[in-house]
Amino acid sequence: MQVSPDAHKIRLIFIINGENFPVEVDVHALLILAVEKALVLSDNTGRRNPREWEVRDSAGTLLQVDQSIKDLGLREGARLFLSLQVGAGGTLR
């Protein structure tokens, strides 16, 4: 039996500034790749570096962006909240 190339794809819903941005991603990809896609879709012009953002699931759990979607246990339609890390916009004095 041949597996469809879409068999390993799921859709995650990123919430950025209160708006939903659906991203289709391979379950074996790192979460940071999905974050990059979501930031591009959101037309976020100020902060596109995905390392400046944190990702939390609907329960508020902080997710590690260097883990795969599968290893994080994310499922089709999972809602993920993106917000700037505290201090990401500040300067050192």
HELIX and SHEET records of a PDB file:
HELIX    1   1 PRO A    5  HIS A    8  5                                   4    
HELIX    2   2 LEU A   31  LEU A   41  1                                  11    
HELIX    3   3 PRO A   50  GLU A   52  5                                   3    
SHEET    1   A 5 GLU A  19  ASP A  26  0                                        
SHEET    2   A 5 LYS A   9  ILE A  16 -1                                        
SHEET    3   A 5 ARG A  79  LEU A  84  1                                        
SHEET    4   A 5 TRP A  53  ARG A  56 -1                                        
SHEET    5   A 5 LEU A  62  LEU A  63 -1                                        
END                                                                             
